[in-house]
Amino acid sequence: MIVTKKNIEDTIIEAKKHPMDHLLRWDRLPHVWCSGCGLGSVLSCFVQAIANTGIDTKKIAVVSGIGCTGRASGYLNLDVFHTTHGRAIPFAIGLKLANPDLHVIVFSGDGDLFAIGGNHIIHAARRNADITVICSNNFIYGMTGGQLAPTTPIDAWSSTSPYGNVEPAFNLCHLVYSAGANFVARWTSLNVRRLEKTMEEAILNKGFSFIEVLPPCPTTFGRRNDFDTGLKMLQYFNDKTVIKHDIDPKDAPIIFGDELIVGKFVDKPDQPTLDDRIARISVKSKK
Ligand code: SF4
């Protein structure tokens, strides 16, 4: 072969291709996330997990709401829906009921899912709707300027708690488990391999599957709370994380300064799902 500038360039382009390229929309990159943010790592685990499941990508739908995490859907080369604030869960349930063959995954943030969308998520868990929910908890409303959220740890500083937070935070894993979720896990964005594996399991699990992911948010949470770089927060995760599987999520609250419990807390497959119950009554109604 004659070596030309063109075929050297083509070889370089080919060598630079990443095995997950086909799952990302390169025309939408670079992303909007801040330097030091952990959301890129979470998205990277997610696309790898999707590839690992072996599911036909035509049978996957990803739904997100508003906020920093909500922007993830726009970067995925899948059928994705960027919905209004707090409404990712009902949108996802509607998709699943209309097309039970779909694997429907909600990928959104703590403010979207547990504040504005809080009512939707508890009822989705109660119904054991067959969807997977990946909630990135950055302890704050990030995109809107760092306001106090229901996940902000007690005593933490935010733009609307300039003297420290006086409200206890939700333990998201405990909340969804109490409501009826059959798969519940938590990892930080530092636990990339474990997070990736758990995402794969959650996507393949039948029933309401919930993963809480903790990424560093140096810009709106960290800089007010002694973590002004992503690295400082990752170091904190590294120092404080303790892995405990198969525990009651109520025993894993997030209290800053204490040990940070992560792991696969609950995995109870084969519980009847909302789709199963609907399929049962539609058979009855046809008799
Ligand atoms: Fe990430 Fe926080 Fe910046 Fe949002 S505000 S992109 S969560 S670092």
Boltz pocket constraint, residues with backbone or C-beta under 6 A from the ligand:
constraints:
  - pocket:
      binder: B
      contacts: [[A, 32], [A, 33], [A, 34], [A, 35], [A, 36], [A, 37], [A, 38], [A, 39], [A, 68], [A, 138], [A, 142], [A, 143], [A, 216], [A, 217], [A, 218], [A, 219], [A, 220], [A, 221]]
      max_distance: 6.0
